[in-house]
Amino acid sequence: MSDSINNPDPDTKFPVPNVDTVCYVKPLVKNPNVIVGDFTYFSDDEKPEDFERHIMHFYDFYNDKLIIGKFCQIAKGVTFMMNGANHKMNAFSTYPFYIFEGWNAETPSVSEFPLKGDIIIGNDVWIGEHSTILAGVKIGDGAIIGARSVVASDVEPYSIVCGNPAKQIRKRFDKETIDFLLHLKWWNWSVEKIKQNIAILSNADIEKLKSIE
């Protein structure tokens, strides 16, 4: 008999009983250009339910996106720096005269700015406290971002990076295991199947993981 009545609900805003500092992100976002997968959570000491205030320089006319997968863990103070933070770089001065009164400067077209693209974060990614993810960065499944890192370039799946700029420290597993995990995509399993195999997912016995049907 299914125990689905007791299953976790990805649309719950505060999923930890009696704790108001941890929120599932998906039910909180209002901007259609922010796409977040089920069970990804954000932990913050001050209004974690206001997740979108951590997305910086997010202007409609750039139409860039922040895409985050399932089961990601986002620690307090993490910020996402979108394309609106970029100044025009192909000129002698980067100063934005056009936004201030009195200069009568013409606003450049969007095509003149150094647009980096969307921020795309995979599944089961752990982003440490006070890290900054810059525009255009892609972070692979299972990656770990060390605290206070500035991630300016893509991060490979199941790798650990840290620093400013963030550099790879090591891979979490050998290539065979990583390839298997990327093929398995456990985060797409049903809630019931995940619940049945939490002990294996919370361990590192690859043979037991391979034995799951």
C-alpha positions as CSV (number, residue, x, y, z in Angstrom):
1,M,0.0,0.0,0.0
2,S,1.3,3.4,-0.9
3,D,2.1,5.9,1.8
4,S,1.7,8.8,-0.6
5,I,-0.5,10.6,2.0
6,N,2.7,11.1,4.0
7,N,4.9,12.0,1.1
8,P,6.8,15.3,1.1
9,D,5.1,18.1,-0.9
10,P,7.4,20.2,-3.2
11,D,4.9,23.0,-2.9
12,T,5.3,23.4,0.8
13,K,6.9,26.7,1.6
14,F,8.3,25.8,5.0
15,P,9.1,22.0,4.9
16,V,11.0,21.7,8.2
17,P,8.6,21.5,11.2
18,N,8.8,24.6,13.5
19,V,11.7,26.1,11.4
20,D,11.1,29.4,9.5
21,T,14.7,29.7,8.1
22,V,14.4,26.9,5.4
23,C,12.1,27.1,2.4
24,Y,11.4,25.1,-0.7
25,V,12.1,27.6,-3.5
26,K,9.7,26.4,-6.2
27,P,6.5,27.6,-4.6
28,L,8.1,31.0,-3.7
29,V,9.2,32.3,-7.1
30,K,7.0,34.7,-9.0
31,N,9.2,35.7,-11.9
32,P,8.5,33.4,-14.9
33,N,12.2,33.6,-15.8
34,V,13.1,31.8,-12.6
35,I,12.6,28.1,-13.0
36,V,13.3,25.9,-10.0
37,G,12.9,22.1,-9.6
38,D,11.1,20.2,-6.9
39,F,12.6,20.0,-3.4
40,T,15.3,22.5,-4.0
41,Y,15.6,24.5,-0.7
42,F,17.1,27.8,0.4
43,S,18.3,28.4,4.0
44,D,18.7,31.9,5.3
45,D,18.4,33.7,8.6
46,E,16.4,36.5,7.2
47,K,13.3,36.0,5.1
48,P,14.3,32.9,3.2
49,E,10.9,33.0,1.6
50,D,12.0,36.2,-0.3
51,F,14.4,34.1,-2.4
52,E,14.2,36.4,-5.4
53,R,15.9,39.3,-3.6
54,H,19.1,37.2,-3.9
55,I,18.9,37.4,-7.7
56,M,20.7,40.6,-8.5
57,H,20.4,43.0,-11.5
58,F,17.6,40.9,-13.0
59,Y,16.0,43.2,-15.6
60,D,13.2,42.3,-17.9
61,F,14.7,43.7,-21.1
62,Y,17.6,41.2,-21.0
63,N,15.2,38.3,-20.8
64,D,17.8,36.1,-19.2
65,K,16.9,33.2,-17.0
66,L,17.9,31.5,-13.7
67,I,17.3,27.8,-14.0
68,I,17.8,25.5,-11.0
69,G,17.3,21.8,-10.9
70,K,15.8,19.5,-8.3
71,F,17.1,18.7,-4.8
72,C,19.6,21.6,-4.8
73,Q,20.8,22.9,-1.5
74,I,21.3,26.7,-1.4
75,A,22.9,28.1,1.7
76,K,22.4,31.5,3.2
77,G,23.8,34.6,1.5
78,V,24.1,33.0,-1.9
79,T,23.6,35.5,-4.7
80,F,23.0,35.1,-8.5
81,M,24.4,37.9,-10.5
82,M,22.5,38.3,-13.7
83,N,23.4,40.0,-17.0
84,G,22.1,43.4,-15.9
85,A,25.2,43.7,-13.7
86,N,27.4,44.1,-16.8
87,H,28.5,47.5,-18.0
88,K,29.4,48.2,-21.6
89,M,33.0,47.1,-22.1
90,N,33.8,47.9,-25.7
91,A,34.3,51.6,-25.1
92,F,37.0,53.7,-23.4
93,S,34.9,54.2,-20.3
94,T,32.6,51.7,-18.6
95,Y,30.8,54.4,-16.7
96,P,27.0,54.3,-17.3
97,F,26.4,58.0,-18.0
98,Y,23.0,57.2,-19.6
99,I,21.3,56.2,-16.3
100,F,22.1,59.5,-14.5
101,E,20.3,62.7,-14.9
102,G,22.0,65.7,-16.5
103,W,24.4,63.9,-18.8
104,N,21.8,63.6,-21.7
105,A,23.6,60.4,-22.8
106,E,21.9,57.9,-25.2
107,T,21.1,54.5,-23.7
108,P,23.1,51.8,-25.6
109,S,21.2,48.9,-27.2
110,V,21.2,45.6,-25.3
111,S,23.4,44.1,-28.1
112,E,26.3,46.4,-27.0
113,F,26.5,44.8,-23.5
114,P,28.6,41.7,-22.8
115,L,25.7,39.3,-22.3
116,K,26.8,36.0,-20.9
117,G,23.5,34.0,-21.1
118,D,21.4,32.2,-18.5
119,I,22.5,30.8,-15.2
120,I,21.8,27.0,-15.3
121,I,22.3,24.9,-12.3
122,G,21.8,21.1,-12.4
123,N,20.3,18.7,-9.9
124,D,21.5,17.8,-6.4
125,V,23.9,20.8,-6.3
126,W,25.1,22.1,-3.0
127,I,26.0,25.9,-3.0
128,G,27.9,27.0,0.1
129,E,27.3,30.1,2.1
130,H,27.8,33.6,0.6
131,S,28.8,32.2,-2.8
132,T,28.1,34.3,-5.9
133,I,27.2,32.7,-9.2
134,L,27.8,34.9,-12.2
135,A,25.8,35.3,-15.4
136,G,26.2,32.6,-18.0
137,V,27.6,30.0,-15.6
138,K,26.4,26.4,-15.9
139,I,26.9,24.1,-12.9
140,G,26.6,20.4,-13.5
141,D,24.6,17.8,-11.5
142,G,26.0,16.8,-8.1
143,A,28.5,19.6,-7.9
144,I,29.6,21.3,-4.7
145,I,30.4,25.0,-4.5
146,G,32.6,25.9,-1.5
147,A,31.5,28.8,0.8
148,R,32.3,32.3,-0.4
149,S,33.2,31.2,-3.9
150,V,32.8,33.4,-6.9
151,V,31.8,31.1,-9.8
152,A,32.7,32.8,-13.0
153,S,33.0,29.7,-15.3
154,D,31.2,26.4,-15.8
155,V,31.5,23.7,-13.2
156,E,31.7,20.0,-14.2
157,P,29.2,17.5,-12.8
158,Y,30.2,16.0,-9.4
159,S,33.1,18.3,-8.9
160,I,34.1,20.4,-5.9
161,V,35.1,24.0,-6.6
162,C,36.0,26.9,-4.3
163,G,37.7,30.2,-4.3
164,N,37.6,33.5,-6.1
165,P,37.5,32.8,-9.0
166,A,36.3,29.3,-8.1
167,K,38.6,26.5,-9.2
168,Q,38.1,22.7,-9.2
169,I,39.6,21.0,-6.2
170,R,38.7,17.5,-7.2
171,K,35.9,15.2,-8.5
172,R,33.7,13.6,-5.9
173,F,33.9,10.2,-7.5
174,D,35.7,8.3,-10.2
175,K,34.6,8.7,-13.9
176,E,32.8,5.4,-13.9
177,T,30.7,6.3,-10.9
178,I,30.0,9.8,-12.2
179,D,28.9,8.4,-15.6
180,F,26.6,6.0,-13.8
181,L,25.0,8.7,-11.7
182,L,24.5,11.0,-14.7
183,H,22.8,8.1,-16.4
184,L,20.7,7.1,-13.4
185,K,19.3,10.6,-12.7
186,W,17.8,9.5,-9.4
187,W,16.3,12.9,-8.9
188,N,13.7,12.0,-11.6
189,W,12.5,9.0,-9.7
190,S,9.1,9.0,-8.0
191,V,8.9,10.2,-4.4
192,E,8.0,6.7,-3.4
193,K,11.1,5.2,-5.0
194,I,13.4,7.8,-3.5
195,K,12.0,7.2,-0.1
196,Q,12.6,3.4,-0.4
197,N,16.2,4.0,-1.3
198,I,17.3,6.9,0.9
199,A,19.7,4.7,2.8
200,I,21.5,3.8,-0.4
201,L,21.4,7.4,-1.8
202,S,22.8,8.7,1.5
203,N,25.7,6.3,1.3
204,A,28.5,5.6,-1.2
205,D,28.2,1.9,-2.0
206,I,28.0,1.9,-5.8
207,E,27.2,-1.8,-6.0
208,K,24.1,-1.3,-3.9
209,L,23.1,1.7,-6.0
210,K,23.5,-0.4,-9.1
211,S,21.3,-3.1,-7.7
212,I,18.2,-0.8,-7.6
213,E,15.8,-1.7,-10.3
